[in-house]
């Protein structure tokens, strides 16, 4: 069987860098249209299939997915939180909706509130009769997700409850790579003489937060660095309590600080920075911070935040691929797919 075509294979065939190919495929960075078109054409010729945005394919008159006759219908998005512009899912959903619309599917959005969670009930706007598949975002209550997966409708989880590790859901799951960049950060910091490293984030919030915490612990182990549990602020906090203030109080209890805090996401890192400033502790001079998600805020805060960039459009494309193939082939084994992330160093670790 022929090996899978990689970005490096395309780069070698064209005599360009892998970075150039990645920009063309993922629609990131600045690239001349002629170069972009050349890369996309070569990728198609070589049988590359992991395109991240539909215009790549439509521009050269090739469909994003198979154009067999399909039973079109409505794909319902169920979300347990507000998906603002800073949330990676806002860009992801633009891409996802574009992809499914090319195949005749429509998308509806439904907010799952606390009453729905407690009663294991569906939003009043949701119609099972109209729905051909369900995509769940920011839904991390395991019993509720089990209820959704029992409806007899194809389900895709964008991230998932932690309990789904030992109580698997009848659903496909898509996540970003939560491990690689944290391994690299810990190794890089060790090489700079930074060895006291802590982690902040509610471990049981979701699978991504749990995986980032485990990546931190594994990276410390691999690098022969001791884990000081007092530097790991991972406890569940009250939903009635402002998390920023909660962290500020917890930080004030520490008699000493680590050299670096790895945070479960950028917004936690921003809250940590607030708490450190209240204590008169400067970042990066006294302590360094690393976040996750590469939110818009991470670029403009002071200091700018080192973080892990999520390719939202790639997630959107992959989500569309997973849900459409599940609709077409409902008997497939359930799949867990990870998308690439990029390490970005900024001022907070300088």
N, C-alpha and C positions, 0 to 999 in steps of 0.2 A: 504494500500500500504506500502511495506517495506520502512524504512527510508534509505537514501543514506549512503553508506559505507564511513567512514571517515578514515583519517590517524590514529586517536586515536583508532578506532575500530580494525584496523590491529595490532597496537602496543600492545593493550590489549590481543589480541588473541595469540600473539607470546611471550608476556612477555618481550618486549623490549621497548625502549623509542620512543616517537613520532618523535624525531629528527632523530633516526636511520631509521625509516620508510621513513621520508621525504628525507633523503640522497639517499636511494635506488630508490624511485620513481622518484626523480628529477635529479638523476645522479650528485649530488654535494657532495663535501667533500670526506674524505677517509673512505672506508668501505671494509671489507673483501668480496671477491667474494661469499663465501659460505653464508654469512649473506645477501648479496644483493639478491642472488637467492632465499633464503628462504622467504624473504620479498615479492619479486615479485610473487612467487608461491602462497603464502597465499593471496595476494591482488587479484589475479585472481580467486582463489577459493571462495572468499567472494564477488566477483562481483564488485570490484573496477574498475572504468573506466577511471580515469583521469591520465593515464600514460603520462609522459613528454618526453620520448624518445623511439624511435622505438626498439632499441636493447633490451629493457626490455621485449618486447613482442616476438621478433624473437628468442631470446635466449631460450624461453620456448615454442617455436613453436606455438605461438598464433598470429593471424594477428592484425595489428594496428586498422584497420577499417573493416567493413563488406566486405566479399569477394564475393558479388553478381557480376554478369556480369555488367560491366560498359562501357559506351561510353567514351573511353579515348580520350585525346586531349591535347592541349597546354594551360597552364595557364600563362597568361601574367602578369609580374610584371611591374607596372608603378611607377617610382620614380621621385620626383622633386629635389632630392639632391644627393650628393655623399655619399655613404654608406661605409665609411672607417671602418677599423678594430675596432675603438673605438666606433662605433655606435652599439647599441644593436641589430640592424637589421641584422648585418653581421652574427652573431651566429644564430639568429632566422631563417634566410633564409637557412642556412645549414640544420637545422632540418626540415624546411618546405619542402625543395626540396627532402630530403630523404623520408619523409612520402609520398608525392604524387608520387614519382618514384616507390614506392612499389606497387602502384595501376595502373601503366601504364601511368601516366600523365607526361608530360614534362613541363619545365618552361623556359620562355624567359624573358629577361630584356630589358626595354626600358626607356630611359631618356627623361623626359618631360622638355623642356627648356622654357625660357620666351616667345619666339615667339609662341609656342604651347599654352601657357596660354592666351596670348593676343588674339590669333586668335581662341581660343577654337578648336584647331586642335590636332589630334593624331600624335605621332612620326611617321616619315616616315617608320621606321622599323616594326611598328605594323601592323598585318594582322588580320582584323576582322573575315575573313573566317576561319582562323586556330585556333582562340581563343575560348576556351570553358568557361573561367572565367578570371576575372581580380582581382589582388591584388594591392592596392594603398598604398605606403609608402612615407612619407614626401610630401604628396600632400594636401595642406591646403587652396587652392583657391576654395571657395564654388561654384561659377559658373562653374569652370572647372570640379569639381567632379560631379555636376549635369549633365553635358554633358556626362561624362563617364557612369553614372547610367542610361542614357536614351538610351544606345546602345542595350538594350535587352539582355545583357550578365550578368550572376551573378557577383557581385562585393563585395569584402571584403575590408574595410578600416582598416588599421593598424594606429590607431589614426585618427583624422578627423578634419575638419574645425570647428571653434567655432560656426559659423552660423548654423551648422547642429543641434544645440539644438532646434532652432525655425523654421528651414527649414529642416526637416528630409530628409536624403538621402535614396534612394531605395537601401540600401546596409546593410550588416552585418558589425558590428564594433567590433574591439578588442582593449582593452586598458589595461594598468597595473593599479593596485590599487594606485591611486594618493592621497588618503586621510589618510589612517590609520596611516602611519608612521609620517606624519606631525602632526596629533593629538597628538601622543605619545611624539614627540620631544617637542612641546610646553608645554605639561603637565610636562614632566621631567625637562625642563628648569625652569618652574615656581617653582617647588619644590626645585630647587637649588638657588632660589632667583633672577633668570634672568627673567625680566619682560618687558624690552624694546626690542621688536622684530620687525624686518622689513622684507620685501619681495622684491626680485629683479627678474625680468623676464617679458618679453613682454606678457601680459595677453592674448591678442587676437591672438598670434602666432598659437596656436592649442588647441584642447580640453584638452590635458594633462596639458599644462601650465595654462590654465584657471582653471582646477580642483585643481591644486596644490595651486593656489592663493586663491580659495574659501576655500580650506581646512585650509589654514593659517588663514583666517578671521574667519571661524567657530570655529577653535581651540582657538583663542584669546577670542572669545565671550564666549565659554563654560567655559574657565578658568578665566572669569571675568577680563581679561586684556585689557587695552585700546589700540586701534590701532592708532598709530601716522602716519598720511598719509605722512608726509615728509620722513618717513623711507621706503616708498613703491615706488620703482623705477620701474614703470610698463608701462611707455609710449612707444608708437611705435617710433622706431628710424629710421633714414634714412638708406636705403639699401646701400647708397654710403658711409656711415660713418662706420669706424671701431668700432665695438661694444666695444672692450676693451678700446679704447680711449674715447668713448662716456661715458662709465661707470666711467672712471677715472675722467672726467670732472664733472659728476653729483655728485660723491662722494665728490669732493673738494668743492662743493657748500654747503654741510651740515655743519651747525655750531656745531652740536654734532652728535655722532654716537649711534646707538642702542647697546645693549649687544650682539645681535645675528642677523645675516642676514640668512633667509631661501631663497635659490636660486632655480630657476625653473629647473636647471640641473647642472651637475658638471662643464661643460665648462663655464657657467656663473659664478659659484663660483670661478673658476680659474681666470677669468677676474677681478672679484671683489678683489681677493687677490692681483693682480697686482696693482690695483688702490689704495688699502689700503697701500701697501708698499711704493708707491710713496709719500704718505702723512705721512709716518713714523709711521703708525699704525700697531701694531703687532697682529697677530692671532696665538694662541688663547688668548694671554695675555690681549690685549685691547678689542678685539671683537672676537666673535665666528662665524663660518660659517657652514652651512649645505647645501649639494647639493642633487642631485637626479640622479640615473641611475647606480651608482657604475661602472663608466668607469675605464679602466686600469689606466688612469692618476690619478684618485682619490687616488690610493693606494701608488703611488710613489712621489707625490708632497709633499712639505714641507710647513706647516704641512700636514700629511695625512688627507684626507677629510672624515668627517662624511657624510653619504649618505644613499640612499634607493636602495637596490639591486633589479634589475629586473631579473626575470628568463626567459632569452631569449629563451631557448629550450622549456619551457612550452608555451611561446607565439607562437613559431613555430608549435608545435604540435596542439595547440588549433586553430591556423589559418588554418592548414590543415583540421582539423575536420570541421570547419565552412564552408570552401569553398567546400569541397567534399559533405557535406550534402546539401548545397545549390544547387550544380549541380544535385544531385540525387532527391531533393525535392524542386523545384524552387518556389512552392507556400507557403512555410513556412513563418510565420511571421518573420519580420526582428529582428535580435538579437544583443544585445550589451553585450559583455563578458569581465569581468575583471579578470586578473590573479594576483596572490599573489605577494607581494613585502616584502622584509626583511629589517628591520632597522639595520644599521651598524654604531656604534659609533667609531670614530677614534680621532686623536689628535686635530682636528680643533674645537672640542667642549669640550675639556678636561679642 
